[in-house]
Amino acid sequence: MNISAGLVKKLREKTGAGMMDCKKALQESDGDIEKAVDHLRKQGIAKAAAKSQRTAREGLIAAKISPDKRSGVILELNCETDFVARTDDFKALTQRLIKRAEALFSDGGQARLEQMRKDESVSEEINSIIAKLGENINLSRLSALKLAPGTEGKVGVYVHPGDRLGVLVVMAGDHGTEEEDFSLLLKDMSMQIAAANPSVIEREELPPEALEREREIYSQLAKSEGKPEKIIDRIVSGRMEKYYQDTCLLEQSFIKDQDKTVGELINETARKLGGEIKVQGFLRFRLGESVE
């Protein structure tokens, strides 16, 4: 099969593997990028690179929570250069859009929010800034989180300095949600998600096909390393536990104290407040993730 240089380059950027290894992996995988990534990982040549580590466009991430802290919105506004992203006009546009998103979400929920990008007045506003700044501008992502009616708790927000990474997190509690300890925990969860980039809250949320894919990769990797057949299952189990610790929020090491997990931190705070605390959901936007 003829493999183009562009496809090889794309795989190399995705995995960090050598050019010849990438070309061979693509040939073995009939040009399928994802299968080629798995092929390289099974040989121990590369680790799958998270898309969140690739920034394909410039722009800003903005996030905002409601005054009652029961809902929040987050968006990604893209442009072509960092120079334009730092202009007052682009920053002001970002803030106008996040305020409009907040109003739409509180008025009609996620459905109304998703209509915002199709709104003619929003397009006109963006187009006016495009004409002024001379770059393409795109509202690439827009989403929100909200506490369920009748549930005690809060939505937390964290935007990393530089406005290239933002987080919303919803935490529910049946007691003490107005206490300082709960607010500190909410802040810590926002920063944890920003820094450690979990995929899910707990392992039960991981798709079975994703788990099977990881097990197959770890099994093939152990074989390529020459490990004895009788201990491969044990090796795979150990590597799966590490996978859970990396991808599941509650099993991650707490960024401020590596000797405890996030789940243990939450339970400690819950006991202190005399109730139960649960992370209901989170959103993490990193600049450039939405671009293939």
Phi, psi and omega in degrees: 000136179280118181255122183288155178296327179296321179291320177298316179299317181298317179293322179296319178294327183284329187243336184080006179283164180292160185298314182292323177296319179295316181298316180296318180297321178292322177295320179291336185252015179055035176080006180276116185301311183295320178293325178293322176300313179300319180300315180292321180294322180297333178269359180076014183279327183209157171255147179297125180275129179291139179298335182292349178268000181249127177250108184268338180221163175267176180142205182220150169254134177230144178216149184208139176249155182289160180304326180275000177062026179258354178209163179202154178233154180215142180216162173236122177246121185255151170219186187270330184227155177294330179302312179293321180301334183265002178285154179297324181297316181291318178298318180294320177299317179301316181291323177295321181290322181290326176292320178293321178298318179299317180294319180293320182293317180292334182277317187222007178081191186300326181299316178294321181299318182291341178280348186299319182294336180269354182293130183297322180293325176294316179300318179296320180295316178296317181297327179293325178284326175301314180297324182284319186265343175076022176230154175290135180232135186220128172277093191276330181216148181201122181207178185203162175226152183208141173291143177292146179305135178084359181264134174279144178151192182210160170255130178256156181223143174214125173241119183293143177310131186106346176058037178250358181210130180220153183222139165240140177218138178252126177235131179251147177211148180263005179194141171075022183288347177264358181284156181298324181296322179292317179296321178294318178297318179299318178296317179297321179295320179299315181288326177299312181295321178298315186280320189259348173051060176291156177269325183219172178282312180222161190298334180297342180276347182289133180296138180305323181293328178291321179293318179296321178298315180296316180300318179297318179297314181294325178295312180295323179295317179298320178295319180292338178274357177081022181288145178300142183303323186291343181249003183297318180301320180292321178295316180299317179299318179295318180289329176293322177298320177295323178298316178298319180295331180279324190258339185258121185309311185293341181259355178289152172290136180294131187296336181267348180205095185294350181276355177228153178273166176298319178300320179293321178298315179298316180295322178298314181294321179298316179296321181296324181270353177075035180205204180240141179234137182220135172280119183269333181178165176206158173230136178228116179250124172244136184305128176097348181299326188283352182263125181290000000 
